[in-house]
Amino acid sequence: MPRASLRRPNPNLDLTPFLKEPESLPEIISSQTLFGNDKPLEIEVGSGKGLFIQTESARRPEHNYFGIEIARKYAAHCAARLARRERTNAMMLAGDATPLFAPFQTASNFQNNSFDEATATPIDGPPRIASGSLEAVHVYFPDPWWKKRHRKRRVLSEANIRQFSHALKVGGRLHFWTDVLDYFELTIELIAELAPELGVPLPETQRDSEHDLDYHTHFERRSRKFGIPVYRVCYRKRLDSRVVPVGAPSHASV
């Protein structure tokens, strides 16, 4: 289903503190560099119209929220929601999430909101989102990219699954919701294969809504109103049981 048209944000609304462009981001992405504090940082990949980041940043002011939306007009719409409510613990990026999580990139393809693993070159030093630094990654109703040849473009691609897990701290959460059963089942299988440190998928239950916007996202609202099943899981990162600590006996056979 295509996205609905959006009204442009009020031109008198200052979006500067709430809307970032790729070229204006700090070299390292953290609560300290984005918000100037050390609150736990949660990232939403694909914020859409911004209902989740708006409500969650109000519900948990002790956390910071960084939303990433590749469609600039939607990123601006999200930022306007945050600006009108004067949220100091949430902001948006109009750009692609993949270069932020990936361990390699080029400056030009990142600033152009595009990323091609075949042309990217390795960089020295840590990725822009440090290993074990995130409290949570949220992926809600991502584009399923139906054609098989386009599946590498999915938010939960093989590369991104590995990088999301790498960025999460032990105990950190990966939330994944979709209304596409094929995408859901394939992603569950991929996570089990590629990131076993995330453990087993924990079902997230549907809660009753008390008003017309009392939903996790606008896509959840649409799916529930049309009776479309929604598949919801949460993962919690654990210590990788395959890693043997220094000095511990090894059970590997030779």
N, C-alpha and C positions, 0 to 999 in steps of 0.2 A: 504494500500500500504506500503510495507516494506521500511525502511530507506535505503538510498543509502550509499555505503561505503565511508569512509572519509580517506583523507591522514593524516598521522601523522604530528603534528606540527613540525616546524623546531627545531631540538634539540639545536640549538644555541640561541633560543628565550627564554628569562627568563620569565616564567609564574608565578613566585612566587607572585608578587603583584596582579595578576589577577585571580588566581585559588585557592580557599580554599577547604580544606577537612573538614568533619564534626568535627573531633576531634580538629581542630585548630581554630574553631570559638570562639568568645568571648561568655561569658555567656548570655549577653543581646545583641540582634541584633538591631542596630540603626545606623544612619549616623555617630554619634560620635564614636562608637566603631569600625565601619568598615572603615570609611574614615577620621576620625579625624576632622569633621566639622558638622555643623548643617543644611545642605541643606535638603530639602524635600527628603524623601526616597521612591522609587518605587521598587516593587519586581515583577519580571516575573517568574511565575511558569511553568517550561517546556520550556526552551529556544531553544531547537532544535539546529539548526546550528548557531544561534546567530545573524540573520539579524536584528531583532527588537532592541536588546540591543545595537548593533553597531550603528545603524542609530539614534536611539532616544537619546542615550547619547551624540551624536554630536549635535543633534538639540536642546537639552535643557541642556547645560552645567551647568545651575544653579540648576539642580537636580542630585541626586545620583541614580544609578541603580544597583540592586543586582539580578542577574539571578540565578535560581536554576534549575539544570538539573540532573536527576537521572542517566543517562547513562554517565559514566565518560569520554569516548572518545569524546562524543559530548560536554560535559562541557569544556574539554581541547581545542576542536576546537573553541568554543566560546571565551575562554580566549585568544587564539592565535590571534583571530581577534582584540580583544581589545588591546593586547600587541603591535601588529604591528602598531596600530594607537595611541599608548601611551595615552590611555584614563585614566584619573585620577579620573573620577567620575563613573566608572563601574567596576564590578568584578563578578566572577562566583563562585558558590558552586557546587561541584560534590557530590550530595546527594539528599535525600528525603526532600521535603518541609514540610510534615505533622508534624514531631516532632517539627519544629520551631514554628509553629502556635498553636499547641495543648497545653492545660493547664496541661498536664501530659505526662511523658515520663520516660524512663530509659536510663542511659548512654550507656549501651551495645547495645540496639536495635537501638539507634540513630546512633552510630558509625558504625554499620553494615548496614546502609542504609535501615533498615526495621523498621516497626512500627506496633504493634498489640494492639489495644485498650483493648483486653481481658487480656493481660499480663502486660500492662503498670501500673505503680503505681503512685499515686498522688505525687506531689512535693510541698514543701512550697514555697511561694513567687509568683511573677507574671510570666506569660509565657515569653518565650525568646524574643518574639516580643510584646512589650507593647501595651496595649489597646489604641486605638486612636492615634497611632504613625505613620501610613503609609499614604503617599499621594495617592498611587494607588497600586492595585494588577492587574497584567495582566495575562490572561489565554488565549492563542491562540492555536487553533487546538489541544486540548488535545486528548489523546488516548480514543476512545469511549468505550472500553471494552464491546464489543457487548453482551456477554452472561450475562444473568440476575444475575447469582450468582457471577459475577465478578464486578458488578456495584459499590460495595463499594470501589473498587480500583480507581474509577474515581477521577480526580483532584477536580472536583466540586461535591464531595460527600456531604451528609447531614452534616457530622461533619466539613468538610472544609469550606462549605458555611458559617456556623456559625462563625468559627474562622477567616475567611477572613474579614467578616463584623466587628467582634470584634476588629481586628487590625487596621481597617481604621479609620482615623479621621473623624469628621463631615465635609462633603464636599468632602471627599476622594472618589476615583473612583475605581470601579471594571469593567474591560473590559473583555468581553467574546466573542470570535469568534470561529465558527466551521463550517464545511461543512456537518455535520451530523444533519439532521432536527430532528430526534427523540431525540437525545441528547440535542439539542437546546430547543425544546419544553418542555421536562421533566425538564431541568435545570431552565427554566423560571418559571415553576410552583413551583419547590422546593424553589427558592429564594423568591417568593411571600409568601410562607407558613412559611419558616424558618427565613427569615431576612427581614421583612417588612420595617425595618428602611432604607433599601437600595432604597426604592421608586419604581417607575415604570421603566421598561427598556427603555432606550433612544436609538433609532436606530443610528448606525454609518454608514455614507454613504461611498460608494466605490469611490475612487478618481482615476483619470486616471494616469497611470504610464508613465514616460518619458523615461525610459531605462529598460534594462532587469532585473535589481535588484532593481527597484523602486517599491517595494512592502513592506507590513508590515512585512511579514515573508516569508520564502521559501514555506511553505504550502499554503499560499495565492497565491503566484506566480503559483504553480502547479495547484491549483483548478481553477484559472481564465483562465489559458492557455488551460485547458481541458474542459472549459465551465461548471464547477461544481458550483452550487450556494453556496455562502458564507453568513452565518447568523451572523450579528454583532450587539452587544448591549453594552451599557455602563450604569452603575448604579452610582448614586451619593448618598452617605450616608447622611441621615438627622437625626435630633434628633428623637428618638423613641417616637412617639405620645402616645404610651401606658404607658410611664413612667410619673407619676404625680409628679411634683416638690414638695419639702417640703413646706407646708403651702398653697398649691394650693387646691381649692375645688375638691373633688373627685366625679366622676360621676358613680362610681361603685355601683351596687345594692347589698343589703345584703340578 
